[in-house]
């Protein structure tokens, strides 16, 4: 039995579109709630977050994710 995790559906939707979006909107931010994807892609995280709040409200979770084909890896020493 698979356990539901917060934003699991949103992450699935992101992964389904990652290849397409990484070609058409690389480096931009996307906002996803359930299976709903905002039509606008954003240059700045803050703009995407504000749009998510306006569309979905503060009491509902939504995903704001930057679009890269391969996720950057950061090392902290």
C-alpha positions in Angstrom: 0.0 0.0 0.0 1.4 3.4 -1.0 1.2 6.1 1.6 0.0 9.5 0.5 2.4 12.3 1.0 1.8 16.0 0.8 2.0 17.3 -2.7 2.4 13.8 -4.2 -0.1 14.4 -6.9 1.5 17.8 -7.7 4.9 16.2 -8.0 3.5 13.5 -10.2 2.0 16.1 -12.5 5.3 18.0 -12.6 7.2 14.8 -13.5 4.7 14.0 -16.3 5.5 17.4 -17.9 9.1 17.9 -16.9 10.6 17.1 -20.4 8.1 19.3 -22.2 8.4 22.2 -19.8 12.2 22.0 -19.6 12.3 22.7 -23.3 9.6 25.4 -23.5 10.1 27.1 -20.1 13.6 26.3 -18.7 14.4 28.0 -15.4 10.9 29.4 -14.9 8.5 28.5 -12.1 5.3 26.6 -12.4 2.4 26.5 -9.9 0.4 23.3 -9.5 -2.5 22.3 -7.2 -3.8 18.8 -7.6 -4.0 18.4 -11.4 -4.5 22.1 -12.0 -1.5 23.9 -13.6 -1.6 27.7 -13.8 -1.3 28.7 -17.5 1.4 31.3 -16.7 5.0 30.4 -16.0 7.0 32.8 -13.8 10.5 34.2 -13.9 10.6 34.7 -10.1 9.5 32.4 -7.3 7.8 35.3 -5.4 5.6 36.0 -8.4 4.6 32.3 -8.7 3.9 32.1 -5.0 1.7 35.2 -5.1 -0.2 33.8 -8.1 -0.8 30.5 -6.2 -2.1 32.4 -3.2 -4.5 34.4 -5.4 -5.7 31.3 -7.2 -5.9 28.7 -4.4 -5.8 30.7 -1.2 -3.5 30.4 1.9 -5.5 27.5 3.4 -4.8 25.1 0.6 -1.4 23.6 -0.4 0.1 24.0 -3.8 3.5 23.4 -5.4 5.8 26.1 -6.8 8.7 24.4 -8.6 11.4 25.7 -10.8 11.7 23.8 -14.1 14.9 22.1 -14.9 15.5 18.9 -16.9 17.9 17.7 -14.3 17.7 19.0 -10.7 20.7 20.9 -9.5 22.7 19.3 -6.7 24.2 21.5 -4.0 26.8 20.5 -1.6 27.2 22.1 1.8 30.4 21.4 3.7 
